[in-house]
């Protein structure tokens, strides 16, 4: 019995520590705290926004073209002769005032021709005066010869009456009849002379007219020996020297008028139509539109011409003049002629150059303001949809209808009433309803307003 108790005690000594360790282990495992967990948080994306501006929009169209003179004078010698004198400033690039004498051709030959014609005219007039006097004398002689013929006829009749009574001989009657016929012949000769006077007067008159016409031509040729500037101009391509012999039809030099310069600027048809506004006007605008109608359509459109350089720019006020007859085959652009009056008026050497031919210029056409227009940057519109930031800073998507695009912005005709917070930066993951941290882009808003109001627009 004691042995059994002894063995049981040894077993318990082994099992009790094991059981206690197992119990402690199970207790620690079941009562161990779990891992700490952080609460879930929503990500926020920072985006640039602007309130959709409502502005008084100034529609503009931009084009480019090369300046050229409105008037070009190519001086051509209309008479031949030796050049006796030229203007001291007759050199390429010089400015010449209107009516200045530029070239003088030797007039001696034309003066001699004029003198000969004047002498011929005086001679013809003297012949006409002599003919008039001859006509007067002949008429007087006709009157006298008519009376003499009447007396001779009476004498012949008396002798014929008394010849039967043998009061006179037949020979006396024959002599009297011969005298009567001679008197009649003399009278007829005078009448024939009078009949020829009208044709002689016509011949002399025709000769006088011919000499007078030749004299006028000689006077014109004499005046053509002096070449004057027809308008204020700038000389180009001068090819003449004193003492040089020039022939009729020889080109001497070219000159460009300084009173006006025109620019042939190219524009897209749709941009020009945006300037007109009303549908009725846009339907009239086309490549074949009449010049008068075109000027009426663009009567309220202002034009400016800008010459841009790396360090400075110069601007001139201009006027829309006409539409060229052709359309560019490559770009389908319309060519509009704008004119700058007095392009040399405000020129300052070294600071403000005149608008000279050959300058490549930017042309801006500006229409009257259109109030209450919503404008947005082009980059803010994605396939007729814009992203907005709602009152709770959640991303929203809004469809819009665009009008025409201009410069860096587009006009929104429907979908926005103005002042909505529009996303102007490209969201990396555009998920409607996502949380957004809006950042106001004041610089972009100011630039957009300036562009829409045509203030500080860069071409």
The 8 nearest C-alpha neighbors of each residue, nearest first, counted from 0:
[[1, 3, 2, 4, 5, 6, 7, 8],
 [2, 0, 4, 3, 5, 6, 7, 8],
 [1, 3, 5, 0, 4, 6, 7, 8],
 [4, 2, 0, 6, 5, 1, 7, 8],
 [3, 5, 7, 1, 2, 6, 8, 0],
 [4, 6, 2, 8, 3, 7, 1, 9],
 [7, 5, 9, 3, 8, 4, 2, 10],
 [8, 6, 4, 10, 9, 5, 3, 11],
 [7, 9, 11, 5, 6, 10, 4, 12],
 [8, 10, 12, 6, 7, 11, 5, 13],
 [11, 9, 7, 13, 12, 8, 14, 6],
 [12, 10, 14, 8, 13, 9, 15, 7],
 [11, 13, 9, 10, 15, 14, 8, 16],
 [12, 14, 11, 10, 15, 16, 9, 17],
 [15, 13, 11, 17, 16, 12, 18, 10],
 [14, 16, 18, 17, 11, 12, 13, 19],
 [17, 15, 19, 18, 14, 20, 13, 12],
 [18, 16, 20, 14, 19, 15, 21, 13],
 [17, 19, 21, 15, 16, 20, 14, 22],
 [18, 20, 16, 22, 17, 21, 15, 23],
 [21, 19, 23, 17, 22, 18, 24, 16],
 [22, 20, 24, 18, 19, 23, 25, 17],
 [23, 21, 19, 25, 24, 20, 18, 26],
 [22, 24, 26, 20, 21, 25, 19, 27],
 [25, 23, 21, 27, 26, 22, 20, 28],
 [26, 24, 22, 28, 27, 23, 29, 21],
 [27, 25, 23, 29, 24, 28, 30, 22],
 [26, 28, 24, 30, 25, 29, 31, 23],
 [29, 27, 25, 31, 26, 30, 24, 23],
 [28, 30, 26, 27, 31, 25, 24, 32],
 [29, 31, 27, 28, 26, 32, 25, 33],
 [30, 32, 28, 29, 27, 33, 26, 34],
 [31, 33, 30, 34, 29, 35, 28, 27],
 [32, 34, 35, 31, 36, 30, 29, 28],
 [35, 33, 36, 32, 31, 37, 30, 38],
 [34, 36, 33, 37, 32, 38, 31, 39],
 [37, 35, 34, 38, 33, 39, 32, 40],
 [38, 36, 39, 35, 40, 34, 41, 33],
 [37, 39, 36, 40, 35, 41, 34, 42],
 [38, 40, 37, 41, 36, 42, 35, 43],
 [39, 41, 38, 42, 37, 43, 434, 36],
 [42, 40, 43, 39, 434, 433, 44, 38],
 [43, 41, 40, 44, 434, 433, 435, 39],
 [42, 44, 434, 435, 436, 41, 45, 433],
 [45, 43, 435, 436, 46, 434, 42, 433],
 [44, 46, 436, 435, 437, 43, 438, 47],
 [47, 45, 437, 438, 424, 436, 48, 44],
 [48, 46, 438, 424, 423, 437, 439, 422],
 [47, 49, 422, 439, 421, 423, 438, 420],
 [50, 48, 420, 421, 439, 440, 51, 444],
 [49, 51, 418, 420, 419, 52, 421, 48],
 [50, 52, 418, 417, 419, 49, 421, 420],
 [53, 51, 373, 417, 50, 418, 54, 374],
 [54, 52, 373, 372, 371, 417, 51, 374],
 [55, 53, 372, 371, 56, 52, 370, 373],
 [54, 56, 370, 369, 371, 368, 372, 452],
 [55, 57, 369, 451, 368, 452, 54, 372],
 [56, 58, 368, 452, 453, 451, 366, 367],
 [59, 57, 366, 274, 365, 56, 368, 60],
 [60, 58, 365, 364, 57, 366, 363, 274],
 [59, 61, 364, 363, 270, 271, 62, 365],
 [62, 60, 363, 362, 364, 59, 266, 458],
 [63, 61, 362, 265, 266, 264, 361, 363],
 [62, 64, 361, 264, 362, 360, 265, 61],
 [63, 65, 264, 263, 360, 262, 359, 265],
 [64, 66, 359, 358, 262, 357, 360, 263],
 [67, 65, 262, 356, 357, 358, 261, 359],
 [66, 68, 356, 261, 260, 262, 357, 65],
 [69, 67, 260, 70, 255, 261, 356, 256],
 [68, 70, 260, 261, 259, 67, 71, 256],
 [71, 69, 256, 68, 255, 72, 259, 260],
 [70, 72, 255, 254, 256, 68, 73, 69],
 [73, 71, 254, 253, 74, 255, 70, 256],
 [74, 72, 253, 252, 75, 254, 71, 250],
 [73, 75, 252, 251, 253, 72, 250, 76],
 [76, 74, 250, 249, 251, 248, 77, 73],
 [75, 77, 248, 247, 249, 78, 250, 74],
 [78, 76, 247, 248, 75, 223, 79, 249],
 [79, 77, 247, 76, 246, 220, 223, 80],
 [78, 80, 246, 247, 245, 77, 76, 81],
 [81, 79, 244, 245, 105, 104, 82, 246],
 [80, 82, 244, 105, 104, 243, 242, 83],
 [81, 83, 104, 242, 241, 243, 84, 103],
 [82, 84, 104, 103, 105, 242, 241, 81],
 [85, 83, 103, 241, 82, 102, 86, 104],
 [86, 84, 102, 101, 103, 87, 241, 89],
 [85, 87, 101, 89, 88, 102, 100, 84],
 [86, 88, 89, 85, 90, 101, 84, 102],
 [89, 87, 86, 90, 93, 95, 94, 85],
 [90, 88, 86, 87, 101, 85, 93, 91],
 [91, 89, 88, 93, 237, 92, 234, 235],
 [90, 92, 235, 234, 93, 237, 236, 89],
 [91, 93, 234, 233, 235, 90, 94, 236],
 [94, 92, 234, 233, 91, 90, 88, 95],
 [93, 95, 233, 232, 234, 92, 96, 231],
 [96, 94, 232, 231, 233, 93, 97, 99],
 [95, 97, 231, 99, 98, 232, 230, 94],
 [96, 98, 230, 231, 228, 99, 229, 95],
 [99, 97, 228, 227, 229, 100, 96, 230],
 [98, 100, 227, 228, 97, 96, 101, 95],
 [101, 99, 227, 226, 102, 98, 86, 228],
 [100, 102, 86, 85, 227, 226, 99, 89],
 [101, 103, 85, 226, 225, 84, 100, 86],
 [102, 104, 225, 84, 224, 83, 82, 85],
 [103, 105, 82, 224, 83, 81, 80, 106],
 [104, 106, 81, 83, 107, 80, 82, 103],
 [107, 105, 109, 108, 224, 104, 221, 110],
 [108, 106, 110, 109, 105, 111, 112, 221],
 [109, 107, 111, 110, 106, 112, 105, 80],
 [108, 110, 112, 106, 111, 107, 221, 113],
 [109, 111, 113, 107, 112, 108, 106, 114],
 [112, 110, 114, 108, 113, 109, 115, 107],
 [113, 111, 109, 115, 110, 114, 116, 108],
 [112, 114, 110, 116, 111, 115, 217, 214],
 [113, 115, 111, 117, 116, 112, 110, 118],
 [116, 114, 118, 112, 117, 113, 119, 111],
 [115, 117, 119, 113, 118, 114, 214, 210],
 [116, 118, 114, 120, 119, 115, 113, 121],
 [119, 117, 121, 115, 116, 120, 122, 114],
 [120, 118, 116, 122, 121, 117, 123, 115],
 [119, 121, 117, 123, 118, 122, 207, 210],
 [120, 122, 118, 124, 119, 123, 125, 117],
 [123, 121, 119, 125, 120, 124, 118, 126],
 [124, 122, 126, 120, 125, 121, 207, 119],
 [123, 125, 127, 121, 126, 122, 120, 128],
 [124, 126, 128, 122, 123, 127, 129, 121],
 [127, 125, 129, 123, 128, 124, 130, 122],
 [126, 128, 124, 130, 125, 129, 131, 123],
 [127, 129, 125, 131, 126, 130, 124, 132],
 [130, 128, 126, 132, 131, 127, 133, 125],
 [131, 129, 133, 127, 132, 128, 126, 134],
 [130, 132, 128, 134, 129, 133, 127, 135],
 [131, 133, 129, 135, 134, 130, 136, 128],
 [134, 132, 130, 136, 135, 131, 137, 129],
 [133, 135, 131, 137, 132, 136, 130, 138],
 [136, 134, 132, 138, 133, 137, 139, 131],
 [135, 137, 133, 139, 138, 134, 132, 140],
 [138, 136, 140, 134, 139, 135, 133, 141],
 [137, 139, 141, 135, 140, 136, 134, 142],
 [138, 140, 136, 142, 137, 141, 143, 135],
 [139, 141, 137, 143, 142, 138, 144, 136],
 [142, 140, 138, 144, 139, 143, 145, 137],
 [143, 141, 145, 139, 140, 144, 138, 146],
 [142, 144, 140, 146, 145, 141, 147, 139],
 [143, 145, 147, 141, 146, 142, 186, 148],
 [146, 144, 148, 142, 143, 147, 141, 149],
 [147, 145, 149, 143, 148, 144, 150, 142],
 [146, 148, 144, 150, 149, 145, 151, 143],
 [149, 147, 151, 145, 146, 150, 182, 144],
 [150, 148, 152, 146, 147, 151, 145, 153],
 [151, 149, 153, 147, 152, 148, 154, 146],
 [150, 152, 148, 154, 179, 149, 153, 147],
 [151, 153, 155, 149, 150, 154, 148, 156],
 [152, 154, 156, 150, 155, 151, 157, 149],
 [155, 153, 151, 157, 152, 156, 150, 158],
 [154, 156, 152, 158, 153, 157, 175, 176],
 [155, 157, 159, 153, 154, 158, 152, 160],
 [158, 156, 160, 154, 159, 155, 153, 161],
 [159, 157, 155, 161, 160, 156, 172, 162],
 [158, 160, 156, 162, 157, 161, 155, 172],
 [161, 159, 157, 158, 162, 156, 163, 164],
 [162, 160, 158, 163, 164, 166, 159, 157],
 [161, 163, 165, 167, 159, 164, 166, 160],
 [164, 162, 165, 161, 160, 166, 159, 167],
 [165, 163, 166, 161, 162, 167, 160, 168],
 [164, 166, 162, 163, 167, 168, 161, 169],
 [167, 165, 164, 161, 162, 168, 163, 158],
 [168, 166, 162, 165, 161, 171, 169, 158],
 [167, 169, 170, 171, 162, 165, 172, 166],
 [170, 168, 172, 171, 173, 162, 167, 165],
 [169, 171, 173, 168, 172, 174, 167, 175],
 [172, 170, 174, 169, 168, 173, 175, 167],
 [171, 173, 169, 175, 170, 174, 158, 176],
 [174, 172, 170, 176, 175, 171, 177, 169],
 [173, 175, 177, 171, 176, 172, 178, 170],
 [174, 176, 178, 172, 177, 173, 155, 171],
 [177, 175, 179, 173, 178, 174, 155, 172],
 [176, 178, 174, 180, 175, 179, 173, 181],
 [179, 177, 175, 181, 176, 180, 182, 174],
 [178, 180, 176, 182, 151, 177, 181, 183],
 [179, 181, 183, 177, 182, 178, 184, 176],
 [182, 180, 184, 178, 183, 179, 177, 185],
 [181, 183, 179, 185, 180, 184, 148, 178],
 [182, 184, 180, 186, 181, 185, 148, 179],
 [185, 183, 181, 187, 186, 182, 180, 188],
 [186, 184, 188, 182, 187, 183, 181, 189],
 [185, 187, 183, 189, 188, 184, 144, 141],
 [188, 186, 190, 184, 189, 185, 191, 183],
 [189, 187, 191, 185, 186, 190, 184, 192],
 [190, 188, 192, 186, 191, 187, 141, 193],
 [189, 191, 187, 193, 192, 188, 194, 186],
 [192, 190, 194, 188, 193, 189, 187, 195],
 [191, 193, 189, 190, 195, 194, 188, 196],
 [192, 194, 190, 196, 191, 195, 189, 134],
 [193, 195, 191, 192, 196, 190, 197, 198],
 [196, 194, 192, 193, 198, 197, 199, 191],
 [195, 197, 199, 193, 198, 194, 200, 192],
 [198, 196, 200, 199, 195, 201, 194, 193],
 [197, 199, 201, 200, 196, 195, 202, 194],
 [200, 198, 196, 202, 201, 197, 203, 195],
 [199, 201, 197, 203, 198, 202, 204, 196],
 [202, 200, 204, 198, 199, 203, 205, 197],
 [203, 201, 199, 205, 204, 200, 198, 206],
 [202, 204, 206, 200, 205, 201, 207, 199],
 [205, 203, 201, 207, 202, 206, 200, 208],
 [206, 204, 208, 202, 207, 203, 201, 209],
 [207, 205, 203, 209, 204, 208, 210, 202],
 [206, 208, 204, 210, 205, 209, 120, 123],
 [209, 207, 211, 205, 206, 210, 212, 204],
 [210, 208, 206, 212, 211, 207, 213, 205],
 [209, 211, 213, 207, 212, 208, 214, 120],
 [210, 212, 214, 208, 213, 209, 207, 215],
 [213, 211, 215, 209, 214, 210, 208, 216],
 [212, 214, 210, 216, 211, 215, 217, 209],
 [213, 215, 211, 217, 212, 216, 116, 113],
 [216, 214, 218, 212, 217, 213, 219, 211],
 [215, 217, 219, 213, 218, 214, 220, 212],
 [216, 218, 214, 220, 215, 219, 113, 221],
 [219, 217, 221, 215, 216, 220, 214, 222],
 [220, 218, 216, 222, 221, 217, 215, 223],
 [221, 219, 223, 217, 222, 218, 216, 78],
 [220, 222, 218, 219, 223, 224, 109, 217],
 [221, 223, 219, 224, 220, 225, 218, 226],
 [224, 222, 220, 225, 221, 219, 226, 77],
 [223, 225, 104, 222, 221, 103, 106, 226],
 [226, 224, 103, 223, 222, 102, 104, 227],
 [225, 227, 102, 101, 100, 223, 224, 103],
 [228, 226, 100, 98, 99, 101, 229, 225],
 [227, 229, 98, 97, 99, 230, 100, 226],
 [230, 228, 97, 98, 227, 231, 72, 99],
 [231, 229, 97, 228, 232, 256, 96, 98],
 [232, 230, 96, 97, 95, 257, 256, 258],
 [233, 231, 256, 257, 255, 95, 254, 94],
 [232, 234, 94, 255, 254, 93, 92, 95],
 [233, 235, 254, 91, 92, 93, 253, 232],
 [234, 236, 91, 253, 254, 237, 92, 252],
 [235, 237, 252, 253, 91, 238, 234, 254],
 [236, 238, 252, 235, 91, 239, 90, 251],
 [239, 237, 251, 252, 236, 240, 250, 90],
 [240, 238, 251, 237, 243, 241, 252, 82],
 [239, 241, 243, 242, 238, 82, 85, 84],
 [242, 240, 82, 243, 84, 83, 85, 239],
 [243, 241, 82, 83, 81, 240, 244, 84],
 [242, 244, 82, 241, 81, 240, 245, 239],
 [245, 243, 81, 80, 82, 242, 246, 79],
 [246, 244, 79, 80, 81, 243, 249, 247],
 [245, 247, 79, 249, 248, 78, 80, 244],
 [246, 248, 78, 77, 79, 76, 249, 245],
 [249, 247, 76, 77, 75, 246, 250, 78],
 [248, 250, 76, 75, 246, 247, 251, 245],
 [251, 249, 75, 74, 252, 248, 76, 73],
 [250, 252, 238, 74, 75, 239, 249, 237],
 [253, 251, 237, 236, 74, 238, 73, 250],
 [254, 252, 73, 235, 236, 72, 74, 234],
 [253, 255, 234, 72, 233, 235, 232, 71],
 [256, 254, 71, 232, 233, 68, 70, 72],
 [255, 257, 232, 70, 258, 231, 71, 68],
 [256, 258, 232, 259, 231, 255, 233, 341],
 [257, 259, 341, 256, 340, 231, 342, 260],
 [260, 258, 340, 341, 257, 339, 69, 342],
 [261, 259, 68, 339, 69, 338, 67, 342],
 [260, 262, 338, 67, 337, 66, 69, 68],
 [263, 261, 66, 337, 65, 336, 64, 264],
 [262, 264, 336, 64, 335, 334, 65, 261],
 [265, 263, 64, 63, 335, 62, 334, 262],
 [264, 266, 334, 62, 333, 332, 63, 335],
 [267, 265, 332, 333, 62, 268, 334, 264],
 [266, 268, 332, 270, 269, 333, 271, 265],
 [267, 269, 271, 270, 333, 266, 272, 332],
 [270, 268, 272, 271, 267, 273, 266, 403],
 [271, 269, 273, 272, 267, 268, 60, 274],
 [272, 270, 268, 274, 273, 269, 60, 267],
 [271, 273, 269, 281, 274, 275, 270, 268],
 [274, 272, 270, 271, 275, 276, 269, 58],
 [273, 275, 272, 271, 366, 276, 58, 59],
 [276, 274, 272, 273, 277, 280, 281, 271],
 [275, 277, 273, 274, 278, 272, 281, 280],
 [278, 276, 279, 280, 275, 281, 273, 272],
 [277, 279, 281, 280, 282, 276, 275, 272],
 [280, 278, 282, 277, 281, 283, 276, 275],
 [281, 279, 283, 282, 278, 277, 275, 284],
 [280, 282, 278, 272, 284, 283, 279, 275],
 [281, 283, 280, 279, 284, 278, 285, 272],
 [284, 282, 280, 281, 285, 279, 288, 292],
 [285, 283, 281, 282, 288, 280, 286, 272],
 [284, 286, 288, 287, 283, 282, 268, 281],
 [285, 287, 288, 324, 326, 325, 333, 284],
 [288, 286, 285, 289, 324, 284, 325, 322],
 [287, 289, 285, 286, 284, 293, 290, 292],
 [288, 290, 292, 291, 293, 287, 322, 294],
 [289, 291, 293, 292, 321, 294, 288, 322],
 [290, 292, 294, 293, 289, 295, 321, 288],
 [293, 291, 295, 289, 294, 290, 296, 288],
 [292, 294, 290, 296, 295, 291, 289, 297],
 [293, 295, 291, 297, 292, 296, 298, 290],
 [296, 294, 292, 298, 293, 297, 291, 299],
 [295, 297, 293, 294, 298, 292, 280, 275],
 [298, 296, 300, 294, 299, 295, 293, 319],
 [297, 299, 295, 300, 296, 294, 319, 301],
 [300, 298, 297, 301, 366, 367, 296, 295],
 [301, 299, 366, 297, 365, 298, 364, 302],
 [302, 300, 365, 364, 299, 366, 318, 303],
 [301, 303, 364, 317, 318, 363, 365, 316],
 [302, 304, 316, 317, 363, 315, 362, 305],
 [303, 305, 362, 315, 314, 361, 360, 316],
 [306, 304, 314, 361, 313, 360, 307, 362],
 [305, 307, 360, 313, 312, 314, 361, 308],
 [308, 306, 312, 305, 311, 313, 309, 360],
 [309, 307, 311, 310, 312, 306, 313, 305],
 [308, 310, 311, 307, 312, 306, 313, 305],
 [311, 309, 308, 312, 307, 313, 350, 306],
 [312, 310, 308, 309, 307, 313, 306, 350],
 [311, 313, 307, 306, 308, 305, 314, 310],
 [314, 312, 306, 305, 307, 351, 315, 311],
 [313, 315, 305, 304, 306, 303, 312, 316],
 [316, 314, 304, 303, 317, 305, 339, 313],
 [315, 317, 303, 302, 304, 339, 314, 318],
 [316, 318, 339, 302, 303, 338, 315, 337],
 [319, 317, 338, 337, 302, 320, 301, 339],
 [318, 320, 337, 321, 336, 338, 302, 317],
 [321, 319, 337, 336, 318, 338, 294, 322],
 [320, 322, 336, 290, 335, 319, 323, 294],
 [321, 323, 335, 336, 334, 324, 290, 293],
 [324, 322, 334, 325, 335, 321, 336, 333],
 [323, 325, 322, 286, 287, 326, 334, 288],
 [326, 324, 323, 327, 286, 334, 333, 287],
 [325, 327, 333, 332, 331, 328, 334, 286],
 [328, 326, 331, 332, 329, 330, 333, 325],
 [327, 329, 331, 330, 326, 332, 325, 333],
 [328, 330, 327, 331, 332, 326, 333, 265],
 [329, 331, 332, 327, 328, 267, 326, 333],
 [332, 330, 327, 328, 329, 326, 333, 267],
 [331, 333, 267, 327, 266, 330, 265, 326],
 [332, 334, 326, 266, 265, 267, 268, 335],
 [333, 335, 265, 323, 264, 263, 322, 266],
 [336, 334, 322, 264, 263, 323, 321, 265],
 [335, 337, 263, 321, 262, 320, 322, 264],
 [338, 336, 319, 320, 262, 318, 261, 317],
 [337, 339, 261, 318, 317, 260, 340, 320],
 [340, 338, 317, 260, 259, 342, 261, 316],
 [339, 341, 259, 342, 258, 338, 260, 317],
 [340, 342, 258, 344, 259, 343, 339, 257],
 [341, 343, 354, 353, 340, 344, 339, 259],
 [344, 342, 353, 346, 341, 345, 354, 257],
 [343, 345, 341, 342, 346, 353, 340, 258],
 [346, 344, 343, 347, 353, 351, 342, 352],
 [345, 347, 353, 351, 352, 343, 344, 348],
 [346, 348, 351, 350, 352, 349, 345, 353],
 [349, 347, 350, 351, 352, 346, 353, 345],
 [348, 350, 347, 351, 352, 346, 353, 311],
 [351, 349, 347, 348, 352, 346, 311, 313],
 [350, 352, 347, 346, 348, 349, 353, 313],
 [353, 351, 346, 347, 348, 354, 350, 349],
 [354, 352, 343, 346, 342, 355, 351, 345],
 [353, 355, 342, 352, 343, 356, 260, 358],
 [354, 356, 353, 358, 357, 66, 67, 260],
 [357, 355, 67, 66, 358, 68, 354, 65],
 [356, 358, 66, 65, 67, 355, 359, 354],
 [357, 359, 66, 65, 356, 360, 355, 354],
 [360, 358, 65, 64, 357, 66, 306, 361],
 [361, 359, 306, 64, 305, 63, 65, 358],
 [360, 362, 63, 305, 304, 62, 306, 363],
 [363, 361, 304, 62, 63, 303, 61, 360],
 [364, 362, 61, 303, 302, 60, 365, 62],
 [363, 365, 302, 60, 59, 301, 300, 61],
 [366, 364, 59, 301, 300, 58, 302, 363],
 [365, 367, 300, 58, 274, 57, 59, 368],
 [366, 368, 57, 369, 365, 300, 299, 58],
 [369, 367, 57, 56, 55, 370, 366, 58],
 [368, 370, 56, 55, 57, 367, 371, 372],
 [371, 369, 55, 372, 56, 368, 54, 53],
 [372, 370, 54, 53, 55, 373, 369, 56],
 [371, 373, 53, 54, 370, 56, 55, 374],
 [374, 372, 53, 411, 52, 410, 417, 54],
 [373, 375, 410, 409, 411, 52, 372, 408],
 [376, 374, 408, 409, 377, 379, 410, 51],
 [377, 375, 408, 378, 379, 407, 409, 374],
 [376, 378, 408, 379, 409, 380, 407, 375],
 [379, 377, 376, 380, 423, 381, 424, 425],
 [378, 380, 423, 376, 377, 385, 422, 381],
 [379, 381, 385, 378, 384, 377, 383, 382],
 [382, 380, 384, 383, 385, 379, 378, 386],
 [381, 383, 384, 380, 385, 398, 399, 379],
 [384, 382, 399, 381, 398, 380, 400, 385],
 [385, 383, 398, 381, 382, 397, 380, 399],
 [384, 386, 380, 397, 396, 381, 379, 398],
 [387, 385, 396, 422, 395, 421, 397, 394],
 [388, 386, 421, 395, 420, 422, 394, 396],
 [387, 389, 394, 392, 420, 393, 395, 421],
 [388, 390, 392, 393, 391, 387, 394, 395],
 [389, 391, 392, 388, 393, 420, 419, 387],
 [392, 390, 389, 393, 388, 434, 394, 435],
 [393, 391, 389, 435, 388, 390, 434, 394],
 [392, 394, 434, 432, 389, 433, 391, 388],
 [395, 393, 388, 432, 431, 433, 387, 389],
 [394, 396, 387, 431, 386, 388, 432, 393],
 [397, 395, 386, 385, 387, 431, 384, 398],
 [396, 398, 385, 384, 386, 399, 395, 387],
 [399, 397, 384, 383, 414, 385, 396, 400],
 [400, 398, 414, 383, 384, 413, 397, 401],
 [401, 399, 413, 412, 411, 414, 383, 402],
 [402, 400, 411, 412, 410, 399, 403, 409],
 [401, 403, 410, 412, 411, 404, 400, 409],
 [402, 404, 410, 409, 401, 405, 273, 270],
 [405, 403, 409, 408, 410, 402, 406, 407],
 [404, 406, 408, 409, 407, 403, 59, 58],
 [405, 407, 408, 404, 450, 409, 458, 456],
 [408, 406, 376, 377, 405, 409, 404, 450],
 [407, 409, 376, 377, 375, 405, 406, 404],
 [408, 410, 404, 375, 374, 377, 405, 403],
 [409, 411, 374, 402, 401, 373, 403, 412],
 [412, 410, 401, 373, 413, 402, 374, 400],
 [411, 413, 401, 400, 402, 410, 414, 373],
 [414, 412, 400, 411, 399, 415, 401, 416],
 [413, 415, 399, 398, 400, 416, 397, 412],
 [416, 414, 417, 413, 399, 411, 419, 373],
 [415, 417, 414, 418, 373, 419, 413, 51],
 [416, 418, 51, 415, 419, 53, 52, 373],
 [417, 419, 50, 51, 52, 420, 416, 53],
 [420, 418, 50, 51, 417, 421, 387, 415],
 [419, 421, 50, 49, 388, 387, 48, 418],
 [422, 420, 387, 48, 49, 419, 386, 50],
 [421, 423, 48, 386, 387, 424, 47, 379],
 [422, 424, 379, 48, 47, 421, 425, 378],
 [425, 423, 47, 422, 46, 426, 379, 48],
 [424, 426, 427, 423, 422, 379, 378, 46],
 [427, 425, 429, 428, 424, 46, 422, 44],
 [426, 428, 429, 425, 44, 424, 430, 46],
 [429, 427, 426, 430, 425, 44, 433, 431],
 [428, 430, 426, 427, 431, 394, 433, 386],
 [431, 429, 433, 428, 432, 394, 395, 426],
 [430, 432, 394, 395, 433, 429, 396, 393],
 [433, 431, 394, 393, 430, 395, 434, 392],
 [434, 432, 394, 393, 430, 431, 435, 43],
 [433, 435, 393, 43, 392, 432, 394, 44],
 [436, 434, 44, 392, 43, 393, 45, 437],
 [435, 437, 45, 44, 46, 43, 438, 392],
 [438, 436, 46, 47, 45, 435, 48, 439],
 [437, 439, 47, 48, 46, 440, 436, 45],
 [438, 440, 48, 49, 47, 441, 437, 50],
 [441, 439, 443, 442, 49, 47, 48, 438],
 [440, 442, 444, 443, 439, 445, 49, 446],
 [443, 441, 445, 444, 440, 446, 447, 439],
 [442, 444, 446, 445, 441, 440, 447, 49],
 [445, 443, 441, 447, 442, 446, 448, 49],
 [446, 444, 448, 442, 447, 443, 441, 449],
 [445, 447, 449, 443, 448, 444, 450, 442],
 [446, 448, 444, 450, 445, 449, 443, 451],
 [449, 447, 451, 445, 446, 450, 452, 444],
 [450, 448, 454, 446, 452, 447, 451, 453],
 [449, 451, 453, 447, 452, 448, 456, 454],
 [450, 452, 448, 56, 449, 453, 57, 447],
 [451, 453, 57, 449, 56, 450, 454, 448],
 [454, 452, 450, 451, 456, 57, 449, 455],
 [455, 453, 449, 452, 456, 450, 451, 448],
 [454, 456, 457, 453, 449, 450, 446, 452],
 [457, 455, 454, 450, 453, 458, 449, 406],
 [456, 458, 455, 450, 406, 454, 453, 61],
 [457, 456, 61, 361, 406, 363, 62, 362]]
